[in-house]
Amino acid sequence: MKKYDIQPDKKGFFGNYGGQIIPDQLKPIFDEIADFYAKIKDTKEFKDEMNYYRKNYIGRPSPIYFAEKLSKKYGGAKIYLKREDLNHTGAHKINHTIGEALIAKKMGKKKIVAETGAGQHGVALATAAAVVGLPCEIHMGEIDIAKQAPNVTRMKILGAKVVPVTQGTKTLKDAVDSAFMEFVKDPQNIFFGIGSVVGPHPFPMMVRDFQRIVGEEAREQFLEMTGKLPDNLVACVGGGSNAIGLFSAFLEDEDVKIYGVEPSGKGLQPGNHAATLTLGEPGNIHGMHTYLLQDKDGNPEPVYSIASGLDYPGVGPQHSFLKDIKRVEYKLASDKECLDSFMELSQLEGIIPALESAHAIAYACKLAADLSPDQTILVNLSGRGDKDIDYVVESLHI
Ligand SMILES: *Cc1c(COP(=O)(O)O)cnc(C)c1O
């Protein structure tokens, strides 16, 4: 019996968290996806197909790299990086969007719909939809469209339809509502492509299963490189998909300490951060029960992070479970720490990390300084930072 690396119950709960908090008429749609996924996930055909795309399309396995100069600088534990930045499209998201697109195709869905904030999920989903051969429609706030022109262009080149959202805040929050409204027009034929380990059951489980390859590879690679398991794991947490992907393969190894890193942004006042597990309380958002940054009426609070992939007021329900049972500790890194690590990793190791991943690097460096050189830390480098260079140049005046 596994204690930490658990499956959700029949209703989609990890302990108290998760579920399907959606209108009754939509439950059969999500149950159908859950049943379909359960039926095919362990078949040889589906496994072979996923492995084919992982190897020949995404470029897996991604390597593990020993960041020797970075480790030396902090004078403590040795820091290793799982290089998800080297995947096709430059981040871990392709690991689950390929899985989602294949499921949609096999279920006979006619279209994939999703929202995107900065456009990272939109690009990863548009890529996956192109390769499996399904139309794709991405809803994006008008303000985000103006800010993230290169990703909008990428999605269009990849054949996706980008729908500008002009209501409300004209950002992610309203893009979610807009995409959801499109989905409920024809839920039989439309697949809602969720971007992390969030949303109603079965998505937190299914997206985790697709990301689990990160941890499984890392476990084998790390053992081969060092003869031992890592002493510590570190990953950034937005919705939580790259983190749970790495963590899953080590949860039952109680000697491996595990840290998720949330953005403390500009400070701990409401609206300046997205430290959901550190400062939130259980509540409901996007079809699930989970820790949530919320006002006194239970509405999601505005959130902020320098890394757009981390500014989400909720979090995947399995992380809420892992926090409560104290298997994973959730820590903070600020905008400033993130920017410092972004530059440091670039200049010491020649690797430009995504601003999201730089939060994990920042915490790993602090942790390393407190540990001895016979200790090891494995960081999930969830993506590359090319998307962030203009912003960094502007903020640091370089
Ligand atoms: C989207 C994104 C994240 C945050 O998403 P999770 O689901 O928490 O992994 C982290 N890193 C990169 C590079 C991203 O694009």
The ligand as an SDF file (V2000), in Angstrom:
LIG
                    3D

 15 15  0  0  0  0  0  0  0  0999 V2000
    3.7230   26.7560  -16.9510 C   0  0  0  0  0  0  0  0  0  0  0  0
    5.0750   26.6460  -16.3990 C   0  0  0  0  0  0  0  0  0  0  0  0
    5.3080   26.3660  -15.0340 C   0  0  0  0  0  0  0  0  0  0  0  0
    4.1930   26.2860  -14.0210 C   0  0  0  0  0  0  0  0  0  0  0  0
    3.2980   25.2410  -14.1930 O   0  0  0  0  0  0  0  0  0  0  0  0
    3.2650   23.9530  -13.2630 P   0  0  0  0  0  0  0  0  0  0  0  0
    2.0140   23.2880  -13.6330 O   0  0  0  0  0  0  0  0  0  0  0  0
    3.2980   24.4230  -11.8410 O   0  0  0  0  0  0  0  0  0  0  0  0
    4.4730   23.1520  -13.5850 O   0  0  0  0  0  0  0  0  0  0  0  0
    6.6100   26.1860  -14.6040 C   0  0  0  0  0  0  0  0  0  0  0  0
    7.6530   26.2950  -15.4490 N   0  0  0  0  0  0  0  0  0  0  0  0
    7.4740   26.5770  -16.7610 C   0  0  0  0  0  0  0  0  0  0  0  0
    8.6780   26.6830  -17.6230 C   0  0  0  0  0  0  0  0  0  0  0  0
    6.1940   26.7570  -17.2770 C   0  0  0  0  0  0  0  0  0  0  0  0
    6.0270   27.0360  -18.5700 O   0  0  0  0  0  0  0  0  0  0  0  0
  1  2  1  0
  2  3  1  0
  2 14  2  0
  3  4  1  0
  3 10  2  0
  4  5  1  0
  5  6  1  0
  6  7  2  0
  6  8  1  0
  6  9  1  0
 10 11  1  0
 11 12  2  0
 12 13  1  0
 12 14  1  0
 14 15  1  0
M  END
$$$$
